[in-house]
Each structure stands twice: as C-alpha cells, then as structure tokens.
Amino acid sequence: MKKVNCIQFNRLLPQLIIAAFLIFLMPKTGRAQLILPGGGGGGSSGPSYTPLESWYFEDTNFWANAYGFDPISFTNLSSSPLGNNTAVVVDSTNQAWLQYNVYEADGTTNLTVDQGSVMFWYAPNWASTNDAYYPGSGPGVYGRLLEVGGYTPDSSYGWWSIYVDDVGANFYFSAQTNDSSSNCYTLSTPIDWTTNRWHFIALTYSSTNVSLYIDGALATNDPAGLAVWPSQDVLANGFFLGSDSNGVLQAHGMFDDLRTYNVPVDATTIGNDFNREKFPYLMNPANVGNCLMFPSALSSAVAFAPYTPVFSGPGNLIWVTNASSCVTSNNVWVTDVVATPGAGGKMNLTFTIEGGYDGLAYDVFVNSTLSKGFAWSWQGQGYHCNRYTLTGMPNTACFLQLGTPQDTDGDGLTDAYEHLTGISDPTMYSTDGTGMADGWEIFYFGHTGVDPNADPDGDGMTNYQEYMAGTNPNVPDNYGVLVTEPKLNLNLP
C-alpha cells in the first residue's frame, strides 16, 4: 500500500483544479486470482453479473487477459491510447489476428456459444459508405469483430461470428453448426459509422431470444432464439478477435474492454454499462472521431434558457466515510490519498475532498497523462469533508482534478467539464449553433454537432423538436417502431 501526500495548486480558470500525482510502482503479477465463471444471479434487488472473462488490452507485449491467460497466437497487432487507457488495433495490410482459447487448460471457460453475452468497445478506422456527412468506403471486406470457426456454404464445419459488411452499412451476428443443411442463422441491423468513433457492442443469446445492442440501445432482436452453434471440435480452436482465422477478413479498427458472460445480460444493465463507461471513449478530443463538427441546419436565433445539469450524482465515486475533520474554504482540494491494488491489475484510489462549502457538489476528473490533447474523464460528484474510492484506475499514473459547479453558459455542463473534456465551449450554450443545449446533445449522443433535422428513432420528430419537447431522441414517442427482422442468408461471402 502506498500513501501519497496531496499537492495543492492555485486557482485556474473558472474551476478549481487540484491534482494529486500518484506514481504506482507496484509490479504487475503474471496471473490474477481467478474468479469462478458466473453471469447470473440477483433477486428482488436486481440482477448482478460476473464475467466469465475480461480483456483490458493493457498488456501490449503478450495481450494476456485480466486473469493472466495468454492468447493462443497473434500477429501484426498494434496498440492505441484512444481507448480506456490502451486499446488493441487489428488493422494491417498483412495478415493480422488475435486468437484466444475458448477453454483454458485448467478448465476455465472464456466464451459460451449456446447461451450468454459478449460486450466490447469497437472503433472502425473506416467510415460507412452511407455516412450522411463523411461517407467512406467501409472496411472493404466482411470484417470479423469476433469469430469462432468459419463460414461454409453447406454448413459443414461450424461458425459463430459478429461482423460487418464490406461497405460498413450493416452489422451482423451469424451462426452455423456442422449438419450440412446449408442453413445459416443471421440477425442483422443497419449501421452508419464514422472513422475512429467508438461504439459499445453487446450481443445476448439463448434458446429463447437473441438481441443486438449498439451504444446501450437495442438495435434488433429475434424472440425465436438461437438453435445452432459450433461443435466442441471447432471450439477447441479458440476464437479470433478482429479477424477471421486467416487474418484476412479484418475489422480494421480498435478494440477495448471485452468481456463475456454465460447468461444473457438484461437490457437495463447494458444501458447502464454504456453510460458508465462511455466517457473515456466518446469524449477524448485527441480522437478525431469525437471532434467532427457537423454543419448546422438552423440559422435563426434561439432564445436560450438554462438547461438542467446533465452530469450529476456520485457516478463512479464510492462513498467511504465522513472526514475526521472538516475545513471550509474558498479553495477545494484532495488529501489523504491512498492507492491499493485492485482487480485485473488495476488500482483503487481512496481520497478525501477538503475545502469548499456545504451543499456544493464538486466534479471529480481523472487522467493517466498530462500530455496536451488528452481529455479528462468525469468520474462523478463528491462533497467536501467526505472520503471516496475510485476503482479500476491505471496502475502507472493517475491524476485528479476537482471542478466547481459553475455553469457560465447554462447548457447543463459545468465550466470545468467543458474545459477539461474539450468537447464544447464553456461560454456558449449551443457550441454548434443548432439551438440545442450542449448538455442535451452530449447526454443523448455523446458529442455536439448533432444534426437538428435528423430523426434517429424514426418517430417523426426531428432532434430539434425532441429537444424542445423534452423527449428522448433515441426512443420513439407514440409513433411506430421499426424493427429489423432476422433474415436467413444462405450466400454469405
């Protein structure tokens, strides 16, 4: 255990910025303690889920998973700092793959194919051909995001795959067994993706339902369920992330925070996971995918009014106890900082907020680097004279900053939030000039520059009309819902 004294800085801009510099020198262990496979549970208090396995992709030498198991093989991979710390990149002009066991030698199960869930973050290095603002050429192949086995026209082998088409306009889940029936189970949904823009992918599957989620929302589902999957012989060859087994049909993109479960995770949990995890992915200004500003479709002036605060509440902060002593001040800072080892090679950080005033919620931001251009991640709000813990922090370096509740432009985002994330202008209610508050756009879309005339939920109301009505632009309101039905596809490439 390491205890680090706090360092207090002077006031900077509208927010009070206090940084605690923590250099973790504790060495990593080769293998973490295994957690028994889980995934179900809960009760009247609500479900809880334990992953079968997790991959954080911070071991860029061997790409071991969170429990220390190495992959079977890999080649021509690279890494990127644009994920939640480090992301693995499968994008090469040569063959490239990352292959893991389905079953480890000690009996540990990493993936189930008949019933369970798979979740991960993915950012393409391509844009969809149907992108409204910046159309691209797609991946150029039917890019595999995660795959077991391989497709055969006569279903003579066995296949289980999450993938996109060659133009980046459709997202698929397919499965085959080895019954030589030529049948192929396929569930699909249309997509419109931008270069380097992260997406949270979740697939849940069982004999009674198959569902695809994108960015925390249900994209399509099949209540008939899954009835075919690869045999044990195929599973013995493991699964591939980012390509097929030959390393040719690459997804051409970045992957991060992959986890698997042996039961279907419910929709509410998937939505909550997306909202909890999205900040380092969708609000990093160093990522060009987060900085594309779309042209405004409105030119008339709009009467602005203060918007309800968007990011509020404890977030990832875990309250520990009241501080033994309480100091009131015009300044606010962190003190009594303690770093301890946490799960998956991460660190837990416990600290006290001192100074400030009663009743004011102070934003807590973290970063693992002080390099220019790297956005800070909002972790939640805390109150002075209280002690909190943050889990899952990087084990190399972690920096803290506190922000005051000041919101100069009344857009629902504090000045500190807008300044530190760099996602919008702290002096402008509507940075992109659409008339929609920055806070509203970021809350529902993760970025500004939202097209006010678009209708993403297809309910007949434009984004601007939804904003004025105070409704969710991603959920239809009293209009028909368009659902993509699963289709049988016998001629997949």
C-alpha positions in Angstrom: 0.0 0.0 0.0 1.3 3.4 -0.9 0.2 6.7 0.7 0.8 9.9 -1.2 0.6 13.4 0.2 -1.7 15.8 -1.7 -0.3 18.7 -3.8 -2.4 21.9 -3.8 -2.4 24.2 -6.8 -3.6 27.7 -7.4 -6.9 28.5 -8.9 -7.1 28.2 -12.7 -9.9 29.5 -14.9 -13.5 29.2 -13.6 -12.9 25.8 -11.9 -10.6 25.0 -9.0 -8.0 22.5 -10.2 -6.3 20.3 -7.7 -4.1 17.4 -8.9 -2.8 14.5 -6.9 0.1 12.9 -8.6 0.3 9.2 -8.0 3.0 7.1 -9.4 2.3 3.4 -8.8 5.5 1.4 -8.7 3.9 -1.9 -7.5 4.8 -4.5 -10.1 2.2 -6.4 -12.0 1.6 -10.1 -11.3 1.7 -12.6 -14.1 -1.7 -14.0 -13.2 -4.5 -12.6 -11.1 -6.7 -14.7 -8.8 -9.3 -16.5 -10.9 -13.0 -15.7 -10.3 -15.3 -18.7 -10.8 -17.4 -18.4 -14.0 -20.6 -16.6 -13.3 -23.1 -14.3 -15.1 -26.4 -14.9 -13.4 -27.8 -14.1 -10.0 -29.5 -11.3 -8.3 -33.0 -11.5 -6.9 -35.6 -9.0 -5.8 -32.8 -6.4 -5.5 -32.0 -6.7 -9.2 -29.6 -8.8 -11.3 -25.8 -8.9 -10.9 -23.4 -10.4 -13.3 -19.9 -11.8 -13.0 -17.9 -12.0 -16.3 -16.5 -15.4 -17.4 -13.5 -13.4 -18.6 -12.4 -9.9 -19.3 -9.7 -8.4 -21.6 -8.4 -4.8 -21.0 -5.6 -5.0 -23.6 -3.1 -3.2 -21.4 -0.5 -6.0 -21.8 0.8 -4.9 -25.2 3.6 -7.4 -25.1 1.6 -10.6 -24.7 -2.1 -9.4 -24.8 -2.9 -11.6 -21.7 -6.5 -11.3 -20.4 -7.5 -9.9 -17.0 -6.8 -13.3 -15.3 -3.4 -13.7 -16.8 -4.1 -16.2 -19.6 -2.1 -15.6 -22.7 -3.6 -15.8 -26.2 -3.0 -18.9 -28.4 -1.4 -16.7 -31.1 -1.3 -13.2 -32.5 0.5 -11.3 -35.3 0.7 -7.8 -36.8 -1.2 -6.1 -33.9 -0.6 -2.6 -32.6 -2.0 -0.5 -29.7 -3.7 2.9 -29.4 -4.1 5.3 -26.4 -7.5 6.3 -27.7 -9.5 3.7 -25.7 -9.9 3.4 -21.9 -6.1 3.6 -21.5 -4.8 1.1 -24.1 -6.8 -0.4 -27.0 -5.7 -3.2 -29.3 -5.6 -2.4 -33.0 -6.3 -5.1 -35.7 -5.6 -3.2 -38.9 -2.8 -4.3 -41.2 -2.1 -4.6 -44.9 -0.7 -8.1 -44.0 -2.5 -10.9 -42.2 -3.4 -10.0 -38.6 -5.2 -11.8 -35.9 -5.6 -12.2 -32.1 -6.6 -15.8 -31.1 -7.7 -16.8 -27.6 -8.8 -20.1 -26.1 -12.4 -20.9 -25.5 -11.4 -23.3 -22.8 -8.2 -22.9 -20.8 -6.1 -26.0 -19.8 -7.3 -25.7 -16.2 -11.0 -25.8 -17.3 -11.6 -22.1 -17.2 -14.3 -21.1 -19.8 -13.7 -17.9 -21.7 -16.7 -18.0 -24.0 -20.0 -19.8 -24.3 -21.8 -20.0 -27.7 -25.2 -21.5 -26.9 -26.2 -19.1 -24.2 -24.5 -16.0 -22.8 -23.4 -12.4 -23.6 -20.5 -10.7 -25.3 -19.7 -7.0 -24.8 -16.9 -4.8 -26.1 -15.9 -1.4 -27.4 -15.0 -1.0 -31.1 -13.9 1.9 -33.2 -13.5 1.5 -37.0 -10.7 3.1 -38.9 -13.2 3.4 -41.8 -16.5 5.3 -42.4 -19.7 3.7 -43.7 -20.5 4.4 -47.3 -23.9 5.6 -46.2 -22.5 8.1 -43.6 -24.5 11.3 -44.1 -21.7 13.8 -43.5 -18.4 12.0 -44.1 -19.1 8.9 -46.3 -16.2 6.4 -46.6 -15.6 3.1 -48.3 -16.3 0.7 -45.3 -13.8 -2.0 -44.3 -13.5 -3.4 -47.8 -14.2 -6.9 -46.6 -16.8 -8.6 -44.4 -14.8 -7.7 -41.4 -14.9 -10.1 -38.4 -15.2 -8.4 -35.0 -15.3 -11.7 -33.0 -15.4 -15.2 -34.6 -15.4 -18.9 -33.8 -14.9 -21.4 -36.7 -15.6 -20.3 -40.2 -18.5 -19.9 -42.7 -19.2 -22.7 -45.2 -21.9 -22.6 -47.8 -23.1 -26.1 -46.9 -22.7 -25.6 -43.1 -20.3 -28.5 -42.9 -17.9 -27.1 -40.3 -19.4 -24.6 -37.7 -19.4 -20.9 -37.4 -20.3 -18.2 -34.8 -19.5 -14.6 -35.8 -20.1 -10.9 -35.1 -19.2 -8.9 -38.2 -19.9 -6.0 -40.5 -20.4 -6.0 -44.3 -17.8 -4.7 -46.8 -19.3 -1.2 -47.1 -19.9 -0.7 -43.4 -23.7 -0.4 -43.7 -24.9 -3.5 -41.9 -24.0 -5.2 -38.6 -24.5 -9.0 -38.3 -24.5 -12.0 -35.9 -24.4 -15.4 -37.7 -24.1 -19.0 -36.6 -23.9 -22.4 -38.2 -23.5 -25.9 -36.9 -22.0 -28.8 -38.9 -25.2 -30.5 -40.0 -24.6 -30.0 -43.8 -28.0 -28.4 -44.1 -26.7 -25.3 -45.8 -28.6 -23.3 -43.2 -27.1 -20.1 -41.6 -28.7 -18.2 -38.7 -28.3 -14.5 -39.3 -29.5 -11.4 -37.4 -28.7 -8.0 -38.8 -29.2 -4.3 -38.3 -28.2 -1.2 -40.4 -25.4 1.0 -39.2 -23.9 4.4 -40.1 -20.4 4.7 -38.5 -17.8 7.4 -38.6 -14.0 6.9 -38.6 -12.5 6.3 -35.2 -15.9 6.8 -33.4 -16.2 4.3 -30.6 -19.3 2.1 -30.3 -20.4 -0.2 -27.4 -21.4 -3.6 -28.8 -23.4 -6.1 -26.8 -24.8 -9.5 -28.0 -27.0 -11.6 -25.8 -28.2 -15.0 -26.9 -30.1 -18.0 -25.7 -32.7 -20.5 -26.9 -35.5 -18.0 -26.3 -34.0 -14.7 -27.6 -31.1 -13.2 -29.5 -30.5 -9.4 -29.1 -28.0 -7.0 -30.6 -27.3 -3.7 -28.8 -25.3 -0.7 -30.1 -24.3 2.1 -27.7 -26.6 0.9 -24.9 -29.8 0.7 -27.1 -31.5 -2.4 -28.5 -30.8 -2.4 -32.3 -32.7 -5.7 -33.2 -33.7 -9.0 -31.7 -35.1 -12.4 -32.5 -37.5 -13.9 -30.0 -37.2 -17.3 -31.7 -33.7 -17.7 -30.1 -30.5 -19.4 -31.1 -30.6 -23.1 -32.1 -27.3 -23.7 -33.9 -23.7 -23.2 -32.8 -20.3 -24.8 -33.5 -19.3 -28.2 -32.1 -16.7 -28.8 -29.4 -14.1 -29.7 -32.1 -14.5 -26.2 -33.6 -14.4 -24.5 -30.1 -11.1 -26.3 -29.4 -9.5 -23.9 -32.0 -10.5 -20.9 -29.9 -11.9 -17.6 -31.0 -10.5 -14.7 -33.0 -10.8 -11.0 -32.2 -10.7 -8.5 -35.1 -10.3 -11.0 -38.0 -11.1 -14.5 -39.2 -8.7 -17.4 -38.6 -6.6 -16.5 -41.7 -6.2 -12.9 -40.6 -7.6 -11.6 -43.9 -11.1 -10.6 -43.1 -10.0 -7.9 -40.6 -12.4 -5.5 -38.9 -9.8 -2.8 -39.4 -10.3 -1.0 -36.1 -9.6 -0.6 -32.3 -11.0 -2.9 -29.6 -11.2 -2.4 -25.9 -12.7 -3.8 -22.7 -14.0 -7.1 -24.0 -16.0 -9.3 -21.5 -18.1 -12.5 -21.8 -20.9 -14.0 -19.7 -22.6 -17.4 -19.6 -26.1 -15.9 -19.3 -27.9 -13.1 -21.3 -27.3 -9.8 -19.6 -30.5 -7.7 -19.3 -31.2 -4.5 -21.3 -31.1 -2.2 -18.3 -27.6 -3.4 -17.3 -26.3 -3.0 -20.8 -27.6 0.6 -21.0 -26.1 1.4 -17.6 -22.8 -0.1 -18.6 -22.7 2.1 -21.7 -23.5 5.3 -19.8 -20.9 4.4 -17.1 -18.1 3.5 -19.5 -18.6 6.0 -22.4 -16.7 9.0 -21.1 -13.1 8.0 -22.0 -14.2 6.7 -25.4 -16.6 9.3 -26.6 -15.2 12.5 -25.0 -11.5 12.3 -25.9 -10.7 15.3 -28.1 -7.4 13.6 -29.2 -9.7 11.2 -31.2 -10.8 12.8 -34.5 -13.9 10.7 -34.3 -15.0 12.8 -31.3 -14.2 16.1 -32.9 -16.1 16.1 -36.2 -18.4 19.1 -36.2 -21.4 18.7 -38.5 -22.8 21.7 -40.3 -25.8 23.5 -38.7 -29.2 23.3 -40.3 -30.6 26.2 -38.4 -29.6 29.9 -38.8 -32.3 31.7 -36.9 -31.6 32.9 -33.3 -33.0 30.8 -30.5 -33.9 32.1 -27.0 -31.7 30.2 -24.7 -32.6 29.1 -21.2 -30.6 27.4 -18.5 -30.6 23.6 -19.1 -30.9 21.0 -16.4 -27.5 19.8 -15.3 -26.5 16.7 -17.2 -23.7 15.0 -15.3 -24.6 14.9 -11.7 -24.6 12.4 -8.9 -21.9 10.1 -7.4 -21.1 8.4 -10.8 -18.1 6.1 -10.1 -17.3 7.5 -6.7 -17.9 5.1 -3.9 -18.5 6.9 -0.6 -16.4 5.6 2.3 -16.9 7.8 5.3 -17.1 11.3 6.7 -13.7 13.0 7.2 -12.5 13.1 10.8 -12.1 16.9 10.4 -13.8 19.4 8.1 -12.3 22.5 6.6 -14.3 25.2 4.8 -12.5 27.4 2.3 -12.8 29.3 -1.0 -10.5 26.6 -2.4 -11.1 22.9 -2.6 -8.5 20.1 -2.8 -7.9 16.4 -2.3 -5.9 15.0 0.6 -5.1 11.7 2.3 -4.7 9.9 -1.0 -4.1 6.1 -0.7 -3.5 3.7 -3.7 -4.1 0.0 -3.2 -4.0 -2.9 -5.8 -7.4 -3.8 -7.3 -8.9 -6.4 -9.6 -7.4 -7.1 -13.1 -4.1 -5.4 -12.5 -5.8 -2.0 -11.8 -5.5 0.2 -8.8 -8.1 1.5 -6.3 -7.7 5.1 -5.3 -9.1 6.5 -2.0 -9.1 10.2 -1.1 -10.8 13.0 0.8 -12.3 16.2 -0.6 -11.3 19.1 1.7 -12.1 22.9 1.5 -15.2 24.1 -0.4 -18.6 24.7 1.1 -21.5 22.7 2.4 -24.2 21.7 -0.1 -22.0 22.1 -3.2 -21.2 19.1 -5.4 -17.7 19.1 -6.8 -16.9 17.3 -10.1 -14.0 14.8 -9.9 -12.0 14.2 -13.1 -9.1 11.7 -13.7 -6.5 11.2 -16.3 -3.4 9.0 -16.7 -1.3 11.5 -18.6 -0.8 15.3 -18.5 0.1 15.4 -22.2 -1.6 18.1 -24.2 -4.7 16.9 -26.1 -5.7 14.1 -23.8 -9.1 14.6 -22.3 -10.0 14.2 -18.7 -12.7 11.7 -17.7 -15.6 12.8 -15.4 -16.0 10.2 -12.6 -18.8 11.8 -10.5 -19.5 14.4 -7.9 -18.5 14.5 -4.3 -18.9 16.8 -1.3 -16.3 18.3 0.9 -15.3 16.6 4.1 -16.2 13.2 2.7 -13.9 10.3 1.7 -14.4 8.4 -1.6 -12.9 5.5 -3.5 -12.4 5.1 -7.3 -11.8 1.6 -8.5 -10.2 0.4 -11.8 -7.7 3.2 -12.0 -4.5 2.7 -14.2 -1.5 1.2 -12.3 1.1 3.5 -13.8 -0.1 7.1 -13.0 -3.3 8.8 -12.1 -4.1 12.5 -11.9 -7.1 14.0 -10.1 -8.7 17.4 -10.7 -11.7 18.9 -9.0 -14.2 21.3 -10.6 -16.7 23.7 -9.1 -20.5 23.7 -10.0 -20.2 26.9 -12.1 -22.0 26.7 -15.4 -21.5 30.1 -17.1 -23.5 29.4 -20.3 -26.3 27.4 -18.6 -26.0 24.5 -21.0 -26.1 21.8 -18.4 -22.4 21.2 -18.4 -20.1 22.8 -15.8 -17.3 25.1 -17.0 -14.8 22.6 -15.6 -16.4 19.7 -17.6 -16.4 21.6 -20.9 -12.9 22.9 -20.4 -11.3 19.6 -19.3 -13.0 17.4 -21.9 -12.6 19.9 -24.7 -15.9 18.7 -26.2 -17.7 22.1 -26.1 -17.2 25.8 -25.4 -17.9 26.7 -21.7 -19.1 30.2 -22.8 -21.6 29.0 -25.5 -25.0 27.4 -24.7 -25.0 25.8 -28.1 -21.5 25.4 -29.3 -22.5 24.2 -32.8 -25.2 26.9 -33.2 -28.1 24.5 -33.6 -30.0 25.9 -30.7 -29.9 22.6 -28.8 -28.0 22.8 -25.5 -24.6 21.3 -25.4 -25.5 19.2 -22.4 -28.6 17.8 -24.1 -26.6 16.8 -27.2 -23.8 15.2 -25.2 -26.2 13.4 -22.9 -28.1 11.7 -25.7 -25.5 11.5 -28.4 -22.1 11.7 -26.7 -21.0 14.7 -28.8 -22.1 18.1 -30.1 -22.6 18.7 -33.8 -25.8 16.7 -33.8 -28.0 17.3 -36.9 -31.1 19.1 -35.6 -33.2 17.9 -38.6 -32.3 14.2 -38.2 -34.7 11.7 -36.7 -32.6 8.8 -35.4 -35.5 7.0 -33.6 -37.8 7.3 -36.7 -40.8 8.7 -34.7 -41.5 11.6 -37.0 -39.9 14.2 -34.6 -36.6 15.8 -35.5 -33.8 16.1 -32.9 -34.7 19.8 -32.5 -38.4 19.0 -32.0 -37.4 16.4 -29.4 -35.2 18.9 -27.7 -37.9 21.5 -27.5 -40.4 18.8 -26.3 -38.0 17.4 -23.7 -38.2 13.9 -25.1 -35.6 11.3 -25.8 -34.4 11.5 -29.4 -33.3 7.8 -29.4 -36.7 6.4 -28.2 -39.8 6.6 -30.4 -42.6 8.7 -28.8 -46.1 7.4 -29.7 -45.0 6.5 -33.2 -44.4 3.2 -35.0 -41.2 1.4 -34.2 -39.1 0.0 -37.0 -37.5 -3.3 -36.0 -35.0 -5.1 -38.3 -36.2 -8.8 -38.5 -33.7 -11.6 -38.6 -33.2 -13.0 -42.0 -31.9 -16.3 -43.4 -28.9 -15.7 -45.6 -27.5 -18.7 -47.5 -25.0 -16.8 -49.6 -22.7 -15.0 -47.2 -19.2 -14.3 -48.5 
